[in-house]
Amino acid sequence: MTQEMDRTTAAPAGAARETLEDYTLRFAPRSYRRWSPGVVGVTALGGIAYLADFAIGANIGIAYGTVNALWGIAVFALVIIATGLPLAYYAARYNLDLDLITRGSGFGYYGSILTNVIFATFTFIFFALEGSIMAQGLELGLGLPLWAGYAVSTVIIFPLVVYGMSLLSTLQVWTTPLWLVLMVLPFGYLLLAHPDSVSTFLAYQGEDGAGAPSLGSVMLAAGVCLSLIAQIAEQIDYLRFMPPRTPENARRWWAATLLAGPGWVLFGAAKQVVGLFLAVYLIANLADGATVANEPVHQFLAIYQELMPAWLAITLAVVLVVISQIKINVTNAYSGSLAWTNSFTRVTGTYPGRLVFLGVNLVIALVLMEANMFDFLNAILGFYANMGIAWIVVVATDIVVNKYLLGISPKVPEFRRGMLYAVNPVGFGSVVVAGGLSIAAFFGLLGEAIAPFSPLVAIVLGVVLPPVIALATRGRWYLRRTDDGIDLPMLDEHGNPSAVTLPCHVCGQDLERPDMAACPAHDAYVCSLCLSTDRTGEHLLPAQV
């Protein structure tokens, strides 16, 4: 037994430092979830402080006109709410991140690596976008060259993310009030001091003056906005730390879950509308407004200068940009490090630590910034949206349709190696087909008339394919086995994951019941992380016990 433990303990040993690693690869136990629903909700919403929404709203409005942009934002919001609700509920109820939910929702143990890569791509794209906005602010306020600003906006994030949820919850709670005041002030001022700006905004036809209402333009605008669909995964990285739902806290629990889960889009959509509103005001009232109208720092600076001395205006504009960038990029960096770590550990069976992939994510984002991605933002986001939509819609469909309506997929999400097949064609196949065809449509390979509707291709196929494949395969690829060998209930009397602890004979830790499975080969228990890092296969549970 000693030799067996020595051989398999090395990989998970580093992950045992839970204060630093935040239960990166596993279920978040009740003993660690010490925050109230309100604190978890505020922390999760703090991550949506990003200014990218202002740039996105401005860009789609400039390209397609106000009316098309507003309808596109509405489509975006409806899709986010419909798909985000089941995902947020599962994360908060079962205390799992979206990767672990994805594994048991039609993808399998290795199949969800594909979606991890999709999510990791989301985090470094939006890290780079926010870093670019911060660099613009530092250039404007301090005269710092953009290339240096990119580096500063990257390096400053690393130490803030090291301690995971423990530090992030404090950072988000304390910075939110100032951020809200600085963000809302310009919009409120324009409505009161320049009410005519509303009619100018609604009449705006885009930079080429061809912004008449058009379904194609609406879907192109929605496609850019829907690149944010994977934001629900970042919300879930916080929502997994929700406390157990009980009769006493049920209202607060649901309020926090709904508001910080799918509810994030209400704030996101509002920021996109405000971003376009401010952009139109700059274009209409500043001589060179069109050249900087899509840059949030210039949007806010222009309004602040009407309210206060120039030195104070530029100071507040820079402060807003820096606070916003830090609030979102700690989340981007944190979530990206989780995604890369999960993928690497499953492929190699080794655990290098989350901080290694924190560095990897930051380096990729810095390269994108130095390549000046801000100049071709619409193209990047429109392309990325297709895979992001396919992933989120497929998982949401598996939960709503396959789990609850058809009863084919197991209702309690399974994530442990040995309980799952390597690849489940239900989710994996659906994403490959839906994402692949929507990307083909995006590039015009299915005909130029269909190109603007590539997001719809991803959505429709993401809804249709999972139940079709699940019925065709009779759900046989969801679970290798239905019994994990432990004669203890998985859930408590309120339907929350059980808090009963069991000893893992590999790493020696006492871990909660949902994280454990029986190891028939050694007549003992083994935790999910040790299963993940067991390259010899001696702890891989057989299909039948």
C-alpha positions as a printed Julia matrix, in Angstrom:
545×3 Matrix{Float64}:
   0.0    0.0     0.0
   2.87   2.42    0.8
   4.45   1.94   -2.63
   1.07   2.42   -4.29
   0.52   5.69   -2.45
   4.05   6.95   -3.21
   3.52   6.28   -6.91
   0.24   8.18   -7.17
   0.47  10.88   -4.53
   3.01  13.11   -6.27
   0.65  14.56   -8.85
  -2.22  15.52   -6.57
   0.03  16.67   -3.72
   0.32  20.18   -5.11
  -3.42  20.36   -5.63
  -3.98  19.65   -1.94
  -3.18  23.29   -1.18
  -6.83  24.15   -1.61
  -6.53  27.78   -0.49
  -4.36  28.4    -3.54
  -5.96  26.01   -5.99
  -9.68  26.51   -5.25
 -10.6   22.86   -5.9
  -9.5   23.27   -9.48
 -10.33  19.81  -10.78
 -13.1   18.72   -8.49
 -16.37  19.28   -6.7
 -16.31  22.28   -4.34
 -17.01  20.81   -0.87
 -19.38  22.26    1.69
 -16.52  22.78    4.14
 -14.92  25.28    1.74
 -18.11  27.07    0.7
 -18.24  29.48    3.62
 -19.63  32.5     1.73
 -23.28  33.63    1.87
 -25.44  33.65   -1.29
 -25.14  37.45   -1.4
 -21.34  37.49   -1.29
 -21.09  34.79   -3.97
 -23.59  36.68   -6.15
 -21.81  40.03   -5.81
 -18.44  38.37   -6.49
 -19.78  36.72   -9.63
 -21.36  39.95  -10.87
 -18.13  41.82  -10.16
 -16.62  39.88  -13.02
 -18.95  41.57  -15.53
 -17.46  45.0   -14.85
 -15.65  44.78  -18.16
 -15.75  47.67  -20.62
 -15.71  45.37  -23.63
 -19.5   45.65  -23.74
 -19.19  49.38  -24.42
 -16.8   48.66  -27.3
 -19.01  45.85  -28.65
 -22.15  48.01  -28.54
 -20.34  50.85  -30.26
 -18.87  48.59  -32.94
 -22.11  46.88  -33.93
 -23.99  50.19  -33.94
 -21.35  51.87  -36.1
 -21.44  48.9   -38.47
 -25.22  48.25  -38.65
 -27.01  51.28  -37.23
 -28.85  51.75  -33.93
 -32.07  49.88  -34.72
 -30.32  46.75  -35.97
 -27.88  46.88  -33.06
 -30.68  47.13  -30.5
 -32.53  44.18  -31.98
 -29.28  42.22  -32.12
 -28.67  42.96  -28.43
 -32.23  41.79  -27.63
 -31.66  38.48  -29.46
 -28.38  38.07  -27.59
 -30.06  38.65  -24.21
 -32.84  36.13  -24.86
 -30.42  33.39  -25.91
 -28.2   34.02  -22.87
 -31.12  33.83  -20.44
 -32.55  30.65  -22.02
 -29.22  28.81  -22.01
 -27.75  30.28  -18.83
 -30.57  29.35  -16.46
 -30.13  25.54  -16.45
 -26.33  25.85  -16.34
 -26.33  28.29  -13.43
 -28.81  26.15  -11.5
 -26.71  23.01  -11.9
 -23.53  24.8   -10.85
 -25.07  26.33   -7.73
 -27.05  23.21   -6.8
 -24.31  20.62   -7.32
 -21.23  22.85   -6.77
 -19.47  22.03  -10.03
 -17.81  24.22  -12.63
 -19.04  24.06  -16.21
 -16.35  21.63  -17.3
 -17.47  19.08  -14.71
 -21.12  19.65  -15.65
 -20.23  19.26  -19.34
 -18.54  15.89  -18.74
 -21.77  14.29  -17.55
 -24.03  16.25  -19.89
 -23.24  14.41  -23.08
 -19.47  14.76  -23.55
 -17.67  12.12  -21.48
 -14.46  12.33  -19.49
 -12.16  13.24  -22.39
 -14.82  14.64  -24.7
 -15.23  17.78  -22.63
 -11.6   18.72  -23.3
 -12.89  20.21  -26.56
 -15.17  22.56  -24.68
 -12.38  23.42  -22.24
 -10.32  24.65  -25.17
 -13.32  26.66  -26.42
 -13.66  28.27  -23.0
  -9.95  28.9   -22.55
 -10.0   30.66  -25.93
 -12.83  32.85  -24.68
 -10.84  33.88  -21.6
  -7.7   34.96  -23.42
  -9.63  36.73  -26.21
 -11.51  38.83  -23.69
  -8.48  39.28  -21.47
  -6.72  40.73  -24.49
  -9.7   42.95  -25.31
  -9.89  44.34  -21.78
  -6.12  44.7   -21.6
  -6.22  46.71  -24.83
  -8.82  49.04  -23.32
  -6.7   49.51  -20.2
  -3.64  50.24  -22.34
  -5.64  52.91  -24.19
  -6.46  54.48  -20.84
  -2.85  54.41  -19.66
  -1.72  55.96  -22.93
  -4.29  58.72  -22.62
  -3.73  59.43  -18.93
  -0.02  58.71  -18.43
   1.4   58.85  -21.94
   2.46  55.22  -21.67
   3.04  53.64  -25.1
   0.47  51.02  -26.03
   2.98  48.17  -26.13
   4.06  48.96  -22.58
   0.45  49.37  -21.47
  -0.32  45.9   -22.79
   2.49  44.48  -20.66
   1.43  46.39  -17.54
  -2.22  45.32  -17.88
  -1.05  41.7   -18.1
   1.56  41.58  -15.34
  -0.61  43.36  -12.77
  -3.18  40.55  -12.86
  -0.93  37.61  -11.95
  -0.49  38.26   -8.21
  -4.19  39.06   -7.79
  -5.29  35.66   -9.1
  -2.89  33.51   -7.08
  -5.21  33.12   -4.1
  -8.35  32.35   -6.09
 -11.79  32.85   -4.57
 -10.47  34.01   -1.19
  -8.99  37.21   -2.6
 -11.31  37.65   -5.59
 -14.43  37.84   -3.41
 -12.91  40.69   -1.37
 -11.64  42.53   -4.46
 -14.99  42.39   -6.26
 -17.08  43.45   -3.27
 -14.96  46.48   -2.36
 -14.47  47.86   -5.88
 -18.06  47.51   -7.12
 -19.58  50.72   -5.56
 -16.96  53.06   -7.07
 -17.17  51.29  -10.42
 -20.97  51.7   -10.5
 -20.81  55.44   -9.79
 -18.15  56.11  -12.42
 -19.95  54.05  -15.06
 -23.49  55.36  -14.55
 -22.55  59.06  -14.2
 -21.97  59.89  -17.92
 -25.15  58.19  -19.11
 -27.29  59.87  -16.47
 -25.74  63.25  -17.24
 -26.49  63.0   -20.97
 -30.11  62.05  -20.37
 -30.61  65.08  -18.12
 -28.42  67.7   -19.8
 -28.79  66.62  -23.44
 -32.2   64.92  -23.86
 -31.96  65.48  -27.61
 -29.12  62.95  -27.66
 -31.75  60.21  -27.36
 -33.41  61.08  -30.68
 -29.98  61.4   -32.33
 -29.1   57.96  -30.99
 -32.28  56.3   -32.27
 -31.91  57.88  -35.72
 -28.26  56.83  -36.19
 -27.83  54.78  -39.4
 -24.24  53.6   -38.96
 -21.01  54.83  -40.49
 -22.09  54.09  -44.07
 -25.64  55.44  -43.58
 -27.2   52.13  -44.6
 -28.56  51.09  -41.23
 -32.16  50.49  -42.27
 -33.83  47.61  -40.4
 -32.57  44.3   -41.77
 -32.82  40.76  -40.41
 -29.36  39.96  -41.76
 -27.83  42.96  -39.99
 -29.67  42.07  -36.77
 -28.2   38.56  -36.83
 -24.71  39.84  -37.63
 -24.96  42.17  -34.64
 -26.34  39.38  -32.46
 -23.51  37.11  -33.56
 -20.88  39.56  -32.32
 -22.73  39.94  -29.0
 -23.16  36.18  -28.66
 -19.39  35.78  -28.53
 -20.04  36.54  -24.86
 -22.19  33.42  -24.4
 -19.3   31.62  -22.68
 -19.38  34.3   -19.96
 -21.8   31.98  -18.12
 -18.84  29.65  -17.52
 -17.03  32.46  -15.68
 -20.15  33.18  -13.65
 -20.29  29.49  -12.78
 -16.7   29.5   -11.57
 -18.07  31.61   -8.7
 -21.57  30.14   -8.44
 -20.12  26.69   -7.67
 -19.24  28.12   -4.23
 -22.89  28.77   -3.33
 -23.88  27.41    0.1
 -26.4   24.54    0.33
 -29.97  25.53   -0.49
 -32.22  25.12    2.54
 -35.78  26.21    3.36
 -34.29  29.08    5.4
 -32.13  30.58    2.64
 -34.09  29.45   -0.45
 -35.15  32.95   -1.54
 -31.68  34.43   -1.17
 -30.17  31.39   -2.86
 -32.46  31.65   -5.88
 -32.04  35.42   -6.12
 -28.25  35.17   -6.14
 -28.25  32.24   -8.57
 -30.6   33.9   -11.06
 -29.06  37.36  -10.88
 -25.43  36.26  -10.98
 -26.14  33.43  -13.42
 -28.25  34.26  -16.5
 -28.98  37.68  -14.96
 -25.51  38.91  -15.87
 -26.81  39.54  -19.39
 -29.18  42.27  -18.14
 -26.14  44.29  -17.11
 -24.19  43.27  -20.21
 -26.96  44.27  -22.61
 -27.44  47.58  -20.79
 -23.73  48.35  -21.13
 -23.81  47.57  -24.84
 -26.7   49.98  -25.34
 -24.93  52.67  -23.3
 -21.7   52.07  -25.23
 -23.5   52.72  -28.51
 -25.3   55.71  -27.01
 -22.02  57.3   -25.93
 -20.42  56.49  -29.29
 -23.21  58.2   -31.22
 -22.9   61.24  -28.94
 -19.16  61.47  -29.67
 -19.7   61.08  -33.42
 -22.38  63.79  -33.43
 -20.64  66.3   -31.16
 -16.86  65.92  -31.44
 -14.87  66.9   -34.51
 -12.8   63.7   -34.43
 -15.37  61.66  -32.51
 -15.71  58.95  -35.16
 -12.06  57.92  -34.77
 -12.34  57.16  -31.03
 -16.08  56.52  -30.6
 -15.58  52.77  -30.02
 -12.92  53.25  -27.34
 -14.51  53.28  -23.87
 -11.87  55.48  -22.28
 -12.61  58.26  -24.79
 -16.35  57.75  -24.37
 -16.16  58.42  -20.64
 -13.5   61.12  -20.87
 -15.6   63.2   -23.26
 -18.55  63.25  -20.83
 -16.43  63.74  -17.7
 -14.85  66.81  -19.32
 -18.27  68.43  -19.53
 -18.76  67.93  -15.8
 -15.41  68.74  -14.21
 -11.9   70.13  -14.75
  -9.83  68.37  -17.39
  -7.29  66.95  -14.91
 -10.03  65.38  -12.8
 -11.89  64.1   -15.87
  -8.88  62.27  -17.22
  -8.03  60.94  -13.75
 -11.51  59.46  -13.28
 -11.56  58.04  -16.81
  -8.29  56.23  -16.19
  -9.43  55.05  -12.74
 -12.63  53.63  -14.26
 -10.73  51.82  -16.98
  -8.19  50.37  -14.55
 -10.81  49.21  -12.03
 -12.97  47.67  -14.75
 -10.03  45.91  -16.37
  -8.78  44.47  -13.11
 -12.26  43.32  -12.03
 -12.85  41.34  -15.21
  -9.35  40.2   -16.02
  -8.81  38.57  -12.65
 -11.87  36.5   -13.61
 -10.61  35.86  -17.16
  -7.2   34.81  -15.88
  -8.64  32.69  -13.05
 -11.18  30.88  -15.22
  -8.71  30.38  -18.06
  -6.19  28.81  -15.71
  -8.86  26.36  -14.51
  -9.78  25.41  -18.08
  -6.2   24.79  -19.23
  -5.34  22.87  -16.04
  -8.35  20.59  -16.41
  -7.47  19.78  -20.02
  -3.76  19.19  -19.41
  -4.32  16.98  -16.38
  -6.78  14.74  -18.19
  -4.57  14.34  -21.26
  -1.27  13.78  -19.45
  -2.32  12.49  -16.03
  -0.02  15.06  -14.4
  -0.9   18.13  -12.37
   1.57  21.01  -12.88
  -0.54  23.45  -10.84
  -3.04  26.11  -11.82
  -0.45  28.9   -11.66
   1.51  27.4   -14.56
  -1.49  27.78  -16.84
  -2.31  31.16  -15.4
   1.01  32.22  -16.91
   0.21  30.47  -20.2
  -3.13  32.24  -20.51
  -1.58  35.64  -19.81
   1.18  35.14  -22.39
  -1.34  34.21  -25.12
  -3.45  37.26  -24.25
  -0.39  39.53  -24.38
   0.51  38.24  -27.85
  -3.02  39.07  -29.05
  -2.78  42.57  -27.6
   0.56  43.24  -29.22
  -0.99  42.07  -32.52
  -3.55  44.9   -32.12
  -6.64  42.69  -32.05
  -8.8   45.71  -31.2
  -8.74  46.79  -34.86
 -10.45  43.62  -36.1
 -12.66  43.0   -33.09
 -15.94  42.26  -34.92
 -14.34  39.57  -37.08
 -12.7   37.79  -34.11
 -15.83  37.83  -31.97
 -18.17  36.88  -34.81
 -16.01  33.86  -35.66
 -15.56  32.75  -32.05
 -19.28  33.04  -31.3
 -20.11  30.01  -33.44
 -18.21  27.5   -31.29
 -19.19  29.2   -28.06
 -22.88  29.09  -28.96
 -22.67  25.44  -30.02
 -21.11  24.4   -26.7
 -23.43  26.29  -24.35
 -26.62  25.46  -26.26
 -25.75  21.75  -26.42
 -25.09  21.49  -22.66
 -28.24  23.47  -21.82
 -30.28  21.26  -24.15
 -28.91  18.1   -22.57
 -29.94  19.35  -19.11
 -33.42  20.58  -20.06
 -34.41  18.02  -22.71
 -32.31  14.9   -22.19
 -32.23  14.99  -18.39
 -35.66  16.35  -17.49
 -37.99  15.88  -20.45
 -36.73  12.59  -21.9
 -35.02  11.15  -18.82
 -32.17   9.71  -20.9
 -29.31  11.67  -19.35
 -28.73  11.15  -15.57
 -30.19  14.09  -13.63
 -27.41  14.31  -11.05
 -24.32  15.36  -13.02
 -21.49  12.82  -13.04
 -17.87  13.94  -13.45
 -15.67  11.21  -11.95
 -13.29   9.24  -14.12
 -14.28   5.6   -14.18
 -17.96   6.47  -13.99
 -17.88   8.06  -17.46
 -17.0    6.86  -20.93
 -14.07   8.61  -22.58
 -16.29  10.27  -25.2
 -20.07  10.54  -25.41
 -21.28  11.17  -28.98
 -24.38  13.02  -27.74
 -22.63  16.24  -26.72
 -19.28  15.85  -28.42
 -20.8   14.99  -31.78
 -23.4   17.74  -31.48
 -20.79  20.43  -30.86
 -18.53  19.25  -33.65
 -21.4   19.28  -36.16
 -23.15  22.43  -34.91
 -19.94  24.39  -34.47
 -18.4   23.15  -37.7
 -21.42  23.94  -39.87
 -21.98  27.35  -38.26
 -18.34  28.29  -38.9
 -18.75  27.11  -42.5
 -21.82  29.31  -42.75
 -19.93  32.25  -41.2
 -17.29  32.07  -43.95
 -19.93  31.81  -46.69
 -19.26  28.17  -47.52
 -22.98  27.38  -47.29
 -23.92  30.36  -49.42
 -23.56  34.09  -48.92
 -27.25  34.42  -48.06
 -26.79  32.16  -45.02
 -23.57  33.77  -43.76
 -25.25  36.38  -41.5
 -27.29  33.63  -39.88
 -24.41  31.44  -38.7
 -25.4   31.96  -35.01
 -28.85  30.55  -35.82
 -27.22  27.51  -37.42
 -25.32  26.86  -34.18
 -28.42  27.42  -32.03
 -30.82  25.25  -34.07
 -28.38  22.35  -34.42
 -27.39  22.69  -30.76
 -31.03  22.21  -29.76
 -31.94  19.47  -32.24
 -28.89  17.19  -32.29
 -28.48  16.23  -28.57
 -31.92  14.59  -28.16
 -31.71  13.01  -31.61
 -28.3   11.42  -30.9
 -29.32  10.48  -27.35
 -32.41   8.67  -28.61
 -30.46   7.01  -31.41
 -27.84   5.69  -28.98
 -30.43   5.02  -26.23
 -28.28   6.98  -23.81
 -25.77   4.15  -23.41
 -22.72   6.45  -23.55
 -23.59   8.56  -20.51
 -22.41   6.23  -17.73
 -20.03   3.29  -17.68
 -21.66   2.23  -14.45
 -24.53   3.4   -12.28
 -23.05   2.41   -8.91
 -19.88   3.99   -7.52
 -19.54   1.28   -4.89
 -20.26   3.51   -1.88
 -23.3    2.6     0.18
 -24.02   6.18    1.28
 -26.47   8.67   -0.27
 -25.02  11.26   -2.63
 -27.47  13.98   -1.51
 -28.73  15.17    1.86
 -32.36  15.6     2.96
 -32.63  18.93    1.08
 -31.18  17.56   -2.15
 -27.76  19.17   -1.61
 -24.5   17.23   -2.12
 -23.77  15.24    1.04
 -21.25  16.65    3.55
 -20.22  13.19    4.82
 -16.44  12.76    4.51
 -14.48   9.68    3.48
 -10.7    9.07    3.42
  -8.9    8.86    0.06
  -6.36   6.05    0.35
  -4.12   7.66   -2.31
  -3.66  11.27   -1.13
  -4.74  10.69    2.46
  -7.26  13.54    2.55
 -10.75  13.33    4.03
 -13.07  14.49    1.25
 -16.82  14.78    0.9
 -18.98  11.99   -0.48
 -19.71  13.44   -3.98
 -15.97  13.63   -4.7
 -15.31   9.98   -3.85
 -15.74   6.55   -5.41
 -14.92   3.05   -4.24
 -11.73   1.42   -5.48
 -12.5   -2.33   -5.76
  -8.86  -3.16   -6.45
  -7.82  -1.94   -2.99
 -11.09  -2.15   -1.06
 -10.86   1.56   -0.27
 -12.01   4.98   -1.45
 -10.33   7.22   -3.99
 -11.06  10.89   -4.8
 -11.74  12.4    -8.21
  -8.4   14.2    -8.43
  -6.41  11.04   -7.71
  -8.49   9.23  -10.34
  -7.66  12.02  -12.81
  -3.91  11.83  -12.16
  -3.67   8.02  -12.06
  -1.69   7.16  -15.19
  -1.26   3.48  -14.27
  -4.99   2.84  -14.4
  -4.97   0.8   -11.19
  -7.63   3.07   -9.7
  -9.71   3.38  -12.87
 -13.02   1.87  -11.88
 -14.3   -1.03  -14.02
 -17.5   -0.77  -16.03
 -19.2   -3.27  -13.75
 -18.58  -4.05  -10.09
